[in-house]
Structure formats: structure tokens, C-alpha cells
Amino acid sequence: MGFFDRVCETLTRALGLSALTPWGENAHQQPLTEKLTPSVRSPSTAHSPPLKGVKLDNDIIYHHDYAHSAPESGPGPVFHPPNASPGFDCDYSAMKGWRHSGQSGARMNWLSHAADQDYPYGGTYDIFTDYAHFAPTGIVRKYTLTVDEHPINADGFKRRAGGKAFNNQYPGPWIEACWGDTLEITVINNLNWNGTTIHWHGIRMLNEFENDGVNGVTECPIAPGDMHTYKFRVTQYGTAWYHSHYSLQYSDGLAGPMTLHGPSAADYDEAIAPMMFNDWSHESAFQDHFQERHGVQPTMVTNLLNGRGYFNCTLAGYSDDECDEPPPIYQTVFKRGRKYLLRLINSSTATHFIFTIDKHILQVITSDYVAIEPYYAESILVAIGQRYEVVVAANPSNSLIPIEDQNYWIRTVPAYYCGRMHWPNPEIGIIRYNSGSKTPTSTQYKFDTTCADEPSESLKPVVPLVVDAGPHPVNSLKPNEGDNYAIGLQNYTHPPPHGPFGDTYYWDVLESPMWADFGNPHIRFIENQSHVWPAPYAVVQENYTKDSWVYMVITMNGTTHKKAEGGGIYILDAHPIHLHGHDFVILAQQNSSFEEKHLTDGTFNYDNPPRRDTALLPGAGYLAIGFQLDNPGIWIMHCHIAWHASSGLGFTVIERQPDIHLSRATKRERDRLCANWATWHGDDSNWWNAHEFQDDSGV
């Protein structure tokens, strides 16, 4: 920091025009001094209001009659949510008598109905609504995504090989919906050598697992020349992303942002379009993965923000034919005194990032899809697949310097030992206070770069949930018989049925690496209760009663049982673990070995623990999660480091199999996709390598 800059910051703080933090010098992980309280009349904090919307049940979605006996004020509200794309409106016209109540100054609210004889407390949808059971009723929104081979220049290097894109753009187009909408998204596959499927990361898919988009599990791949329409209800709100779940395609460009508009846990004036940050390679991920198979972790080249980065191509020794002008750096202009909502997404292949903005404090208000009690920090840790929403006040701590010098770096800093990169470029974007073009001279906050999640005590959900099972889940956590799993690295010299080819290293959780059989996905056999699942299907069956609590312990340093068996290599790497179909609770996240006494000695947190869909398994310890069996289906749990998932690090949870009943329409589409896949795959002239079609797990 220069002398003049230091003087201005000191004067700014002395005059009370701004503060480094809302309470003093130490901004990291401080909670709000006041608890969030409902801003509307409701019987309880996490209310189940008397809504004429849609009640969500874990067996049936009930569509209520919207007729109202009291005089109506007209059709339901239609409005433009904060900083949505031009022309996009939330449409609740079916909800007569309701109004939008989430304007600036009241962002915790979303929809409300005045108190009357039918609604003595009034009706409301807001951040205190129990979104696991209630959602408003929106409209059907339709999108089309076309998947093509596409050269990508993300950082100044002309990447011609292996690039893939949605609708010829990288990242893919911004998909938007409103809380309670139904999405119908048609995917057209124009690739030459690959099938594809698209996963909607973090979407609960309540009673709709067949739309989860995991080839070899919930569907056969969409063959080249074929198309498929995903249909699902938006029962959550917040920030998400979508990506291919076919092998390593998302690392080659098949990823894009999603926003599900809804209420917010803190007030703001404007919302910024989603900010996707990730690592980037100049080779196809399929080529890079070859190294992983042979025990060498691939190294990424640089990092991007919304598809833009910088790589000194000439300095790195590439020819003019391989180099191009890099895209312009990401930048946005703030207006002093206003508050901005930022939607953050880590869509990386292999890198855990720390997000920070020089001289600005982040008010953290969501983790994944879960609204949390806000807290302040100078930086936040974002694992692969995780999302955070933060509010940033446009009051930089050195705001007395001339406005033309008020330019600040947006930084994404790789966490220590959680990713490898040849040319890391933390200064990845710019916040400006005018439209000038000066390069920022701001300096980075000092913070710990240890690879970890945000502290559990900071991630307190607004809608409370007490794990009433306490230390007594319905399942066992004993390492030799229960849901207690150790991640290991194995050298496989002989291929098990359908998978992995020999003399290479693969990650596993169960007795075999997960290995998708593209043409015979789990969904083809799910209604056969007596079906015997081959080991590479990596099945964990949870067929307990509805709403039972199931716990899982995943350990990195090996269970006692697995160590006794021998043969596994237990590497102290951290892994971002993602579960489809659920927001799980984080019961414990420890840098030590699991012991059964942790269930009762205070190590496990049962009182409103953090909830999310992606959490970091510490490299030297274990992650304990829990979820209720309230969503029958086939859900994959896997590491979101792309190399590891492709090396088999995952398994499938079959939840309440006796309660899974496929509709005739679902079966017809399942069979049509699989027949078209069998035809395309049956002609080996369609294969990139005529001797080996599948050399990774497929997911």
C-alpha cells in the first residue's frame, strides 16, 4: 500500500466515512450482532404458512386450488426480479390476491397476502418459509441447449482441440427461473464422438430423479444427433450451475450458470449477474486425465472468471498461430453507497479457491441453496461445486483517494494443496467506481490459504432443522458393516466387469471404483426389487422408512477395517463431496479419525447444523453427513474433483427403492434414449478409439 493510500484509508476511518469492518479490525467470520427475525406475521420462525400455493410432500406434489373466497385484488404478481436478464419476469399470475413484497429494503420477503378471514396471520413466502415443504406456483419456462464442438479462447491461447460449448458460448447461457417455476430444458447433442447428459447441480429433483442428468445412472447418454428434454420443478431458490455429467465434458467447456430468483437473507440494492470462476487447461480434459490414470495429478494452466483469464502465450513459448488476444478482463462499476448482491460459483476441474475483493468486506448470506444467518468476512473459501451469495457494500476502506484511482482487484486465490496450476492469476477481475481504465494498485487482504470449508459455526441456516434422530440414526456407522467409508487409491491390474481397464490407478469408496455402464443405467433395473447390482455400479441401498435419518461417515485416512484388509493407498487429500437429490446436514467435519463416541460426546452437531449439497472432506480426517429419506430415487455421491470422479470416486445411493415407480412416459423416454444410444455405440466407427470406447468412470 502506498503512503498516500494509507493516509486516505486512515482519514476515511477516522472521519467515520467507512470502516474496514462493521466492528473493527478483524473481519474474519464475525457473526451479526442481531438475530434474523421474521419480517411478517407468522406463527413460527420457520413457518408453514396457510398458503394457496403448492405443498411439497415427499411422495406427491399436491396442486392446490387457487380460488379465494375473499374479494380478489386481481391476478397474481408479475415482476422483474433484481438484475435479471432483460425481458425476464417472475410470473405468479395464478396466485390471485398475492403481491411481490421483496423490493429493495425488504429483500427477505418474496410474496405476501394481506391478513383476512382466511389468512388471520397473513400469507407469505420469504426466507423463513419451510422450502422443503412449500413453494409458490410460477409458470413453465422452456430453454434449448445445443451441445457442439467449439474452439475456445479463454485466456489468449487458441484452444482448438477438445473444446465444447452450449449454444456456441462459454460459459453456457444464463438459465433463469423463479421459485416455484417448472423448467423444461431440451438438450440437443451435436458432438462427434461423445454422448452427453446435463446435470442441474444442487437441484433437489423432488420425486423427479429421472431428470437428474447422470448417464449410466438416471439415463443412457443422449447419442450424437439425438435430443432429450429435462422437466423439473424449482422448489429452491438461489445460485446454481448446470454442467455435463458425461465423463470430463464440463472441464472442456460444458458448464453454465443458473439463477433461481427468490428472497434473500440480507438487503441489497442491485444484483450482479452470476460470477463463475474456475481453473483452465489448454489440453482436452480427456487427454489430461490420462496422467491421473497413471498416478500423476494433472496440472491446470490458469484460472478464469466468467470464461475470461490471462495467459502470456508468447512468453510461454507458443507460436503466433497458437496465440491470440485474450478476452477483456471481467469488470463492473459500483456506485458508492449502494449494496450489491454477488452470486459466486466455483465450477473448477480441480482447484479450491478463496474469493476476495480488495478493500471490501463480504456479507455472506447463503451456502449453496441454503439461506444462512449473515456474517462478515474479508475472504471466503469456495470448494469445487459450492456456491455462495454475498452482499458487498460499495464503501471501500480507502474511499478518500481520487475516484479515478478507486479500482480494486477481484481475486480468486488457489487454496494451498487443493489444486495445481502452472500460471495462477489471482487478479481476475476489477471493481471500479468510475468507467476509467486504470489498472488497480490495491493490495490483497492477509488470510489463511489452508484448504478448508468455511467454519461450520458460521453456516447457520435461517430455516432451522433439528436432527431429531440424535446419536441414533436408522443405519449403522460401524466400519465393517455400516455406512462408514474410506476413500482410497488402488492399482487395478485386472478389469472388473464393465470397468476399469487394467494396470492403472483408480480411486474407490466401496469394493470397486464406480464405473458407469452407459447402455445399462441403474434406472433400467430400479423397479426389480431382486436385481443384483454388479460391484462397479457401486450401490448403497437405503431402504428404511420414509423420513428416517441416515448418517454417512467418509474418511480420508482409512477405516480400521480397510487398513486391516490392506492393498489400499490412503492419501491425505481433501475432497469436495457432492450428493445429488438432497441438502445434507454436516454433522461433523474433523481433522482426526472417526470414533463412535463422537456421536455422543459433542463432536456431532444435531442442533441446526449447516445444510448444503457440497462439503469438503478434510484431508487428514472425516466428513459426517446426514439426510432424511424423503426423496425416493437413485442419487450419486461423488468427489467433485473431475479427475477423481472420472477415476471412480463415487457411489450411488438407492433411496427407498420399493417406493420408486416410474411413469409410462418416463419408461418410454428411457427406452428411446437407450435404443438410440445402443444404435450409435454399436457402430465402432463412431468411436474416437476403435479399441477402447470408455477409459474412465463415465461420470
C-alpha positions in Angstrom: 0.0 0.0 0.0 1.4 3.4 -1.0 1.9 6.3 1.5 -1.0 8.4 0.1 -3.3 5.3 0.0 -2.5 4.6 3.7 -3.2 8.2 4.7 -6.5 8.2 2.9 -7.6 5.0 4.5 -6.7 6.3 7.9 -8.6 9.5 7.4 -11.6 7.6 5.9 -11.9 5.5 9.0 -11.1 8.4 11.4 -13.9 10.5 9.9 -16.4 7.6 10.1 -17.0 7.7 6.3 -16.2 4.0 6.1 -14.8 1.3 8.2 -12.5 -1.6 7.5 -15.2 -3.8 9.0 -18.5 -3.2 10.7 -16.9 -3.6 14.1 -13.2 -3.1 13.9 -10.0 -4.6 12.5 -10.8 -8.3 12.5 -13.5 -9.1 9.9 -12.9 -12.8 9.6 -16.0 -14.9 10.4 -17.7 -12.4 12.7 -21.5 -13.1 13.3 -24.1 -10.4 13.1 -24.9 -8.9 16.5 -28.7 -9.2 15.9 -30.5 -12.4 15.0 -32.7 -12.6 12.0 -36.3 -12.4 12.8 -39.3 -12.8 10.5 -40.5 -9.5 8.9 -44.0 -10.8 8.6 -46.7 -12.0 10.9 -46.3 -15.8 11.2 -46.9 -18.4 13.8 -43.3 -19.5 14.0 -39.8 -18.6 12.7 -39.7 -21.4 10.2 -43.3 -21.2 9.3 -45.6 -23.4 7.3 -48.0 -20.6 6.3 -51.6 -21.2 5.2 -50.7 -20.8 1.5 -52.7 -21.4 -1.5 -49.6 -22.4 -3.4 -48.1 -25.8 -3.7 -47.4 -28.1 -0.7 -44.5 -30.4 -1.4 -44.7 -33.8 0.0 -42.0 -36.5 -0.4 -44.4 -38.8 -2.2 -46.8 -36.5 -4.1 -46.8 -32.9 -5.2 -50.3 -31.5 -4.4 -51.6 -28.8 -6.7 -54.0 -26.6 -4.7 -57.0 -24.7 -6.0 -56.1 -21.0 -6.1 -59.8 -19.8 -5.9 -60.1 -17.5 -2.9 -63.4 -16.8 -1.1 -62.5 -13.3 -0.2 -62.6 -10.4 -2.7 -59.6 -10.6 -5.0 -57.4 -7.7 -5.9 -56.7 -9.0 -9.4 -54.4 -11.6 -10.8 -51.2 -12.6 -9.1 -48.0 -10.5 -9.4 -45.7 -10.3 -12.5 -42.4 -8.5 -11.8 -38.8 -8.1 -12.9 -36.5 -9.6 -10.2 -33.4 -7.6 -9.3 -30.9 -7.5 -12.2 -32.4 -10.5 -14.1 -31.6 -10.6 -17.8 -33.6 -8.1 -19.9 -37.2 -9.1 -20.5 -37.2 -11.8 -17.8 -40.1 -11.6 -15.3 -41.3 -13.7 -12.5 -44.9 -14.6 -13.2 -47.2 -15.7 -10.4 -50.4 -14.7 -12.2 -52.0 -17.9 -11.0 -51.7 -16.8 -7.4 -54.6 -14.3 -7.2 -54.6 -11.8 -4.4 -50.8 -12.1 -3.8 -48.2 -9.4 -4.4 -44.5 -9.1 -4.7 -43.1 -7.9 -1.4 -39.3 -8.3 -1.9 -38.3 -4.8 -3.1 -35.2 -3.1 -2.0 -35.3 -2.6 1.7 -37.3 -5.8 2.2 -35.3 -8.5 0.3 -36.1 -11.1 2.9 -39.6 -11.2 1.6 -40.9 -12.6 -1.7 -44.6 -12.9 -2.0 -47.3 -11.9 0.5 -51.0 -11.9 1.0 -52.8 -9.5 3.3 -54.4 -10.8 6.5 -58.1 -11.5 6.2 -60.6 -14.0 7.4 -58.9 -16.9 5.5 -55.4 -15.8 6.4 -55.5 -14.5 10.0 -51.7 -14.2 10.1 -51.4 -13.2 6.5 -49.7 -15.3 3.9 -46.1 -15.1 2.9 -43.3 -16.7 1.1 -39.9 -15.5 2.4 -36.6 -16.8 3.7 -38.4 -18.1 6.8 -40.7 -20.3 4.7 -40.0 -24.1 5.1 -39.0 -24.5 1.4 -38.6 -28.3 1.9 -42.4 -28.4 2.1 -43.8 -25.3 0.4 -43.2 -23.5 -2.8 -45.2 -20.8 -4.7 -46.6 -21.6 -8.2 -44.9 -20.0 -11.1 -45.0 -20.8 -14.8 -43.4 -23.3 -17.2 -40.2 -21.9 -18.7 -38.5 -23.6 -21.7 -34.9 -23.4 -22.8 -32.9 -25.2 -25.5 -29.2 -26.1 -25.1 -27.3 -27.2 -28.2 -24.0 -29.1 -27.5 -21.3 -28.6 -30.1 -17.6 -28.9 -30.6 -16.3 -25.4 -30.2 -12.8 -23.8 -30.2 -12.4 -21.7 -27.0 -10.0 -18.7 -26.5 -10.4 -18.1 -22.7 -7.0 -16.6 -21.9 -5.1 -15.8 -25.1 -4.3 -19.4 -26.1 -6.2 -20.8 -29.1 -7.5 -24.0 -27.7 -8.8 -25.8 -30.8 -8.8 -29.4 -29.5 -11.4 -30.7 -27.3 -13.4 -27.5 -26.7 -17.1 -28.0 -26.2 -19.8 -25.4 -25.6 -23.5 -24.8 -25.1 -25.1 -22.7 -27.8 -21.6 -21.8 -29.1 -20.7 -19.8 -26.0 -18.5 -20.4 -22.9 -19.7 -20.3 -20.2 -23.1 -21.5 -21.3 -26.1 -19.2 -21.4 -27.5 -18.0 -18.1 -30.6 -20.1 -17.2 -33.1 -18.3 -15.0 -36.2 -19.3 -13.2 -38.3 -18.1 -10.3 -39.0 -20.0 -7.1 -41.9 -22.4 -7.9 -41.5 -22.4 -11.7 -41.2 -25.6 -13.8 -38.3 -25.9 -16.2 -38.3 -27.7 -19.5 -34.8 -27.7 -21.0 -34.2 -29.5 -24.3 -30.6 -30.7 -24.9 -29.5 -31.4 -28.5 -26.3 -33.3 -28.9 -24.2 -32.3 -32.0 -20.9 -33.8 -30.7 -18.9 -36.1 -33.0 -17.5 -38.7 -30.6 -19.4 -38.4 -27.3 -22.8 -38.8 -25.8 -23.9 -36.3 -23.2 -26.2 -35.7 -20.3 -26.7 -32.5 -18.3 -26.9 -32.3 -14.5 -28.6 -29.4 -12.7 -26.2 -29.0 -9.8 -27.9 -28.9 -6.4 -31.5 -29.1 -7.7 -33.4 -31.3 -5.3 -35.4 -33.0 -8.1 -38.2 -33.9 -5.6 -39.8 -37.1 -6.9 -38.1 -36.5 -10.3 -34.8 -38.3 -10.1 -35.0 -39.4 -13.7 -34.3 -35.7 -14.7 -31.0 -35.5 -12.6 -28.9 -35.9 -15.8 -26.3 -38.6 -14.8 -25.6 -41.0 -17.7 -25.2 -44.6 -16.6 -27.3 -43.9 -13.5 -30.6 -42.0 -14.3 -30.5 -42.3 -18.1 -28.5 -43.6 -21.1 -26.4 -40.8 -22.7 -28.0 -38.7 -25.3 -26.4 -40.0 -28.5 -24.9 -37.7 -31.1 -27.8 -36.5 -33.3 -30.4 -37.1 -30.6 -32.1 -34.8 -28.1 -33.8 -35.1 -24.7 -36.0 -32.7 -22.6 -35.5 -32.5 -18.9 -38.5 -31.4 -16.9 -38.4 -30.5 -13.2 -39.9 -28.3 -10.6 -37.9 -25.4 -9.0 -38.6 -25.9 -5.3 -35.5 -24.0 -4.1 -34.1 -20.5 -4.8 -30.6 -19.2 -5.0 -27.4 -19.6 -7.1 -26.5 -22.8 -9.0 -24.9 -24.1 -12.2 -25.5 -26.8 -14.8 -22.9 -29.0 -16.4 -22.4 -32.1 -18.4 -22.1 -35.2 -16.3 -20.7 -37.3 -19.1 -17.1 -38.1 -18.2 -15.0 -34.9 -18.3 -17.0 -32.8 -20.6 -17.7 -29.9 -18.2 -13.9 -29.3 -17.9 -13.9 -28.8 -21.7 -16.5 -26.1 -21.6 -19.9 -27.6 -20.9 -20.9 -25.6 -17.9 -23.1 -22.5 -17.3 -24.8 -20.5 -14.5 -28.3 -20.8 -13.1 -30.2 -18.4 -11.0 -33.4 -19.3 -9.2 -34.8 -16.0 -8.2 -36.2 -15.7 -4.7 -35.8 -13.9 -1.3 -32.5 -13.0 0.3 -31.1 -13.2 3.8 -29.9 -9.6 3.7 -30.9 -6.4 1.9 -29.2 -5.1 -1.2 -29.8 -2.5 -3.9 -28.6 -4.3 -7.1 -27.7 -7.9 -8.0 -24.8 -8.7 -10.3 -25.0 -11.5 -12.9 -23.5 -14.8 -11.7 -19.7 -15.0 -11.3 -18.4 -18.4 -12.3 -14.7 -18.9 -11.5 -12.7 -22.0 -12.4 -9.3 -23.4 -13.4 -8.5 -24.0 -17.1 -6.3 -26.2 -19.2 -5.0 -25.9 -22.8 -5.5 -29.6 -23.4 -8.7 -31.6 -23.5 -9.6 -32.9 -20.1 -9.7 -36.4 -21.7 -6.0 -36.0 -22.5 -5.2 -34.6 -19.1 -7.0 -37.5 -17.4 -4.6 -40.0 -18.9 -2.0 -38.7 -16.4 -4.3 -39.2 -13.5 -4.9 -42.8 -14.6 -1.1 -43.4 -14.3 -0.6 -41.8 -10.9 0.4 -38.3 -11.9 -2.0 -35.5 -11.0 -2.7 -33.2 -14.0 -1.7 -29.5 -13.7 -4.1 -26.9 -14.9 -2.7 -23.8 -16.7 -4.5 -20.8 -15.3 -7.8 -19.5 -13.9 -10.9 -17.7 -15.3 -13.8 -15.6 -14.2 -16.9 -15.9 -16.4 -14.7 -17.5 -19.1 -12.1 -14.8 -19.1 -8.5 -15.1 -18.0 -5.0 -14.0 -19.0 -2.1 -16.2 -20.2 1.1 -14.8 -21.6 1.1 -17.1 -24.6 4.2 -15.7 -26.3 6.3 -15.6 -23.1 5.4 -19.3 -22.5 7.0 -20.1 -25.9 4.0 -20.7 -28.1 3.9 -19.6 -31.7 1.8 -16.8 -33.2 -0.5 -19.4 -34.7 -1.3 -20.7 -31.2 -1.7 -17.3 -29.5 -4.5 -14.8 -29.8 -5.7 -11.6 -28.0 -7.0 -12.6 -24.6 -10.6 -11.6 -23.8 -11.1 -8.4 -21.9 -10.8 -8.8 -18.1 -14.1 -9.0 -16.2 -15.0 -5.7 -14.6 -18.1 -4.0 -13.2 -18.8 -0.5 -11.9 -20.0 0.2 -8.4 -21.8 3.3 -7.2 -20.7 4.5 -3.8 -23.1 3.9 -1.0 -25.1 1.1 -2.7 -25.1 -2.6 -1.8 -24.5 -5.3 -4.4 -25.5 -9.0 -4.4 -22.8 -11.2 -5.9 -23.6 -14.8 -6.9 -20.4 -16.9 -6.7 -19.9 -20.3 -8.3 -16.7 -22.5 -8.2 -17.0 -24.6 -11.4 -13.4 -25.8 -11.4 -12.0 -29.1 -12.5 -9.5 -29.4 -9.6 -9.0 -26.2 -7.7 -10.4 -25.0 -4.4 -10.4 -21.1 -4.5 -10.5 -18.3 -2.0 -12.6 -15.4 -3.2 -11.9 -11.8 -2.0 -12.2 -8.2 -3.2 -9.5 -5.8 -2.1 -10.7 -3.1 0.5 -14.2 -4.6 0.6 -16.0 -6.7 3.1 -18.2 -9.6 2.1 -21.5 -10.2 3.9 -22.1 -13.9 3.4 -25.8 -14.8 3.2 -26.1 -18.3 1.5 -24.2 -21.5 1.2 -25.2 -23.5 -1.8 -29.0 -23.2 -1.9 -29.4 -22.6 1.9 -30.1 -19.1 3.3 -27.9 -18.6 6.4 -27.7 -16.0 9.1 -25.4 -13.4 7.6 -21.8 -13.0 8.7 -18.9 -10.8 7.5 -15.5 -11.8 6.2 -12.7 -10.5 4.1 -12.5 -13.7 2.1 -14.4 -16.9 1.7 -13.3 -20.5 0.9 -15.2 -22.0 -2.0 -14.7 -25.6 -2.8 -15.5 -27.1 -6.3 -19.2 -27.2 -6.8 -20.0 -24.8 -4.0 -21.9 -21.6 -4.3 -22.2 -18.5 -2.1 -24.2 -15.4 -2.3 -22.6 -12.3 -0.7 -23.6 -8.7 -0.3 -20.9 -6.1 -0.9 -21.3 -2.5 0.3 -19.7 0.0 -2.1 -17.7 1.6 0.7 -14.0 0.8 0.2 -11.8 1.4 3.2 -9.7 3.9 1.3 -12.5 5.8 -0.3 -11.0 9.3 0.2 -8.5 8.7 -2.7 -9.5 10.3 -6.0 -12.3 8.4 -7.7 -10.2 7.7 -10.8 -7.9 5.7 -8.5 -10.7 3.7 -6.9 -10.1 0.5 -8.8 -9.9 -2.8 -6.9 -8.9 -6.3 -7.7 -11.4 -9.2 -7.6 -9.2 -12.2 -6.6 -9.6 -15.9 -6.7 -6.6 -17.4 -4.9 -6.0 -21.1 -5.1 -6.1 -22.8 -1.7 -2.9 -24.4 -0.5 -2.6 -28.0 -1.7 -6.0 -28.1 -3.3 -5.1 -27.8 -6.9 -2.1 -27.4 -9.2 -1.7 -24.6 -11.7 1.2 -23.5 -13.9 0.2 -19.8 -14.3 -2.1 -18.8 -11.4 -3.5 -15.3 -11.9 -5.4 -14.3 -8.7 -6.2 -10.8 -10.1 -9.1 -12.0 -12.2 -11.5 -9.1 -12.2 -11.9 -5.4 -11.4 -14.4 -3.3 -9.3 -14.4 0.3 -10.5 -16.0 3.4 -9.1 -16.0 5.1 -12.5 -15.7 3.8 -16.0 -12.0 4.5 -16.4 -9.3 2.1 -17.4 -6.6 2.4 -14.7 -5.0 -0.8 -13.5 -5.8 -1.3 -9.8 -2.9 -0.9 -7.4 -4.9 -2.3 -4.4 -3.4 -4.9 -2.2 -4.7 -8.3 -1.1 -6.0 -8.9 2.4 -3.9 -11.2 4.5 -5.7 -14.5 5.1 -5.0 -18.2 5.7 -4.8 -20.1 2.4 -5.3 -23.5 4.0 -7.6 -25.8 2.1 -10.8 -25.9 4.1 -14.5 -25.1 4.1 -15.9 -22.1 5.8 -16.2 -22.7 9.6 -19.4 -24.7 10.4 -20.4 -22.3 13.1 -20.7 -19.6 10.5 -23.1 -21.5 8.3 -26.3 -21.4 10.4 -29.4 -22.0 8.3 -32.2 -19.4 8.6 -34.8 -22.1 8.4 -33.9 -24.2 11.4 -33.7 -28.0 11.4 -33.0 -30.1 14.5 -31.8 -33.6 13.7 -34.2 -35.4 16.0 -32.5 -38.8 15.5 -29.6 -37.5 17.6 -27.0 -40.2 18.0 -29.4 -42.9 16.8 -29.8 -43.0 13.0 -31.6 -45.9 11.5 -28.4 -47.2 9.9 -25.1 -48.4 11.4 -21.8 -46.5 11.2 -19.6 -49.4 12.0 -16.7 -49.6 9.5 -17.1 -53.2 8.7 -20.9 -53.3 8.2 -22.4 -49.8 8.1 -22.3 -46.5 6.2 -18.7 -45.8 7.1 -16.5 -45.5 4.0 -12.8 -44.9 3.4 -11.6 -43.3 0.2 -8.5 -45.0 -1.2 -6.4 -45.2 -4.3 -5.9 -48.6 -5.9 -3.8 -50.1 -8.7 -6.1 -52.3 -10.8 -4.3 -54.9 -12.9 -7.4 -56.8 -13.9 -10.6 -55.2 -15.2 -13.8 -56.0 -13.2 -17.0 -56.4 -15.2 -17.8 -53.3 -17.3 -14.9 -51.4 -16.0 -11.8 -50.1 -15.4 -9.1 -51.2 -17.7 -6.1 -52.7 -16.0 -2.7 -51.6 -14.6 -3.8 -48.1 -13.8 -4.7 -46.2 -10.6 -8.3 -45.6 -9.7 -10.0 -44.1 -6.7 -12.6 -46.1 -4.9 -15.0 -45.8 -1.9 -16.6 -49.3 -2.0 -15.0 -52.5 -3.1 -14.7 -51.3 -6.7 -14.4 -47.9 -8.4 -17.7 -46.6 -9.6 -17.9 -47.4 -13.3 -21.0 -46.5 -15.4 -22.4 -48.9 -17.9 -23.7 -46.3 -20.3 -26.1 -48.7 -22.1 -27.5 -50.2 -18.9 -28.0 -47.4 -16.3 -29.4 -48.1 -12.9 -32.8 -46.8 -13.9 -33.4 -49.8 -16.3 -33.4 -52.1 -13.3 -34.8 -50.0 -10.5 -38.2 -51.5 -10.3 -36.8 -55.0 -10.0 -36.5 -55.4 -6.2 -34.5 -58.6 -6.6 -31.9 -57.2 -9.0 -28.3 -58.0 -8.0 -26.1 -54.9 -8.6 -22.6 -55.7 -10.0 -19.8 -54.2 -8.0 -18.9 -51.4 -10.5 -22.5 -50.0 -10.1 -21.3 -49.0 -6.6 -24.7 -49.2 -4.9 -25.5 -48.3 -1.3 -29.1 -49.2 -0.6 -31.0 -47.1 2.0 -34.5 -48.8 2.1 -35.6 -47.6 5.5 -38.9 -45.9 6.2 -40.0 -42.5 4.9 -38.3 -39.6 6.7 -35.8 -41.8 8.6 -32.4 -40.2 9.3 -29.4 -41.8 7.6 -25.9 -40.8 8.5 -22.7 -41.4 6.5 -19.1 -41.1 7.5 -16.5 -40.7 4.8 -12.9 -40.9 5.9 -9.6 -40.0 4.2 -7.1 -41.8 6.4 -8.7 -45.2 6.1 -11.1 -47.1 8.3 -9.6 -49.7 10.6 -11.4 -52.4 8.7 -10.0 -51.3 5.3 -6.5 -50.9 6.7 -6.6 -54.4 8.0 -7.6 -55.7 4.6 -4.5 -54.0 3.1 -3.9 -53.0 -0.5 -5.3 -49.5 -0.5 -3.2 -46.3 -0.7 -4.7 -43.6 1.7 -3.5 -40.2 0.5 -4.3 -37.2 2.8 -6.0 -35.2 0.1 -9.1 -33.1 0.7 -12.1 -33.9 -1.5 -15.2 -31.8 -2.2 -18.1 -34.3 -1.7 -21.4 -33.7 -3.6 -24.6 -35.5 -3.0 -27.4 -35.3 -5.6 -31.1 -35.1 -4.6 -30.5 -33.7 -1.1 -29.3 -30.8 1.1 -27.5 -32.9 3.7 -26.6 -31.7 7.2 -22.9 -31.5 8.2 -22.8 -33.4 11.5 -19.0 -33.3 11.8 -16.0 -32.2 9.7 -12.9 -33.2 11.6 -9.1 -33.5 11.0 -9.0 -36.7 13.0 -10.2 -40.3 12.8 -13.8 -41.1 13.4 -14.7 -42.8 16.6 -18.2 -44.0 17.5 -18.1 -42.0 20.7 -18.2 -38.8 18.5 -21.9 -39.5 18.1 -22.5 -38.7 21.8 -19.5 -36.7 23.1 -20.5 -33.4 21.5 -18.4 -33.8 18.3 -21.6 -34.3 16.2 -23.8 -31.3 15.9 -27.5 -32.1 15.8 -28.9 -28.6 16.5 -29.5 -26.8 13.2 -26.1 -27.9 11.7 -25.0 -26.5 8.3 -27.0 -27.8 5.3 -25.7 -27.8 1.8 -25.1 -30.2 -1.2 -21.3 -30.0 -1.4 -18.9 -30.1 1.5 -15.1 -30.7 1.9 -13.8 -33.9 3.3 -10.7 -32.8 5.3 -7.5 -34.4 4.0 -6.5 -35.9 7.4 -9.9 -36.7 8.8 -13.5 -37.4 8.1 -16.8 -35.9 7.0 -20.0 -37.0 8.7 -23.3 -36.1 7.0 -27.0 -36.9 7.5 -30.1 -36.7 5.4 -33.7 -37.8 5.7 -35.1 -40.4 3.4 -37.7 -38.1 1.9 -36.8 -38.2 -1.8 -37.0 -41.7 -3.4 -34.6 -42.1 -6.2 -31.1 -43.0 -7.4 -28.7 -40.4 -6.2 -25.0 -40.3 -6.9 -22.5 -39.1 -4.3 -19.0 -38.3 -5.6 -15.9 -36.2 -5.3 -16.2 -33.1 -7.5 -12.6 -33.0 -8.5 -13.2 -34.1 -12.1 -10.1 -36.4 -12.2 -11.3 -38.2 -9.1 -14.9 -38.7 -10.2 -13.6 -40.0 -13.6 -11.4 -42.4 -11.7 -14.3 -43.9 -9.8 -14.5 -41.9 -6.6 -18.2 -42.1 -6.0 -21.2 -44.4 -5.3 -24.9 -44.4 -5.9 -27.4 -44.2 -3.1 -30.7 -46.0 -3.9 -33.2 -44.4 -1.6 -36.4 -46.3 -0.7 -36.4 -48.5 -3.8 -39.8 -50.1 -3.0 -41.3 -46.6 -3.3 -39.9 -45.9 -6.8 -42.5 -46.2 -9.5 -41.7 -44.9 -13.0 -44.5 -43.5 -15.1 -45.2 -44.8 -18.6 -43.8 -41.6 -20.1 -40.6 -41.9 -18.2 -40.2 -45.5 -19.3 -40.8 -44.7 -22.9 -38.2 -41.9 -22.9 -35.7 -44.1 -21.0 -36.1 -46.9 -23.5 -36.0 -44.5 -26.5 -32.7 -42.9 -25.3 -31.1 -46.3 -24.6 -32.2 -47.7 -28.0 -30.7 -44.7 -29.8 -27.5 -45.0 -27.7 -27.2 -48.7 -28.5 -27.5 -48.0 -32.2 -24.9 -45.2 -32.2 -22.5 -47.0 -29.8 -22.9 -50.3 -31.7 -21.1 -48.8 -34.7 -17.4 -48.6 -33.7 -16.7 -46.2 -36.5 -18.3 -43.6 -34.1 -15.6 -44.3 -31.5 -12.7 -42.0 -31.1 -10.6 -45.0 -30.3 -11.8 -48.1 -32.0 -10.1 -50.4 -29.4 -11.4 -48.7 -26.3 -14.5 -46.6 -26.0 -14.7 -45.9 -22.3 -11.5 -45.3 -20.3 -13.0 -43.6 -17.3 -15.9 -44.0 -14.9 -18.2 -42.2 -17.3 -19.4 -39.7 -14.7 
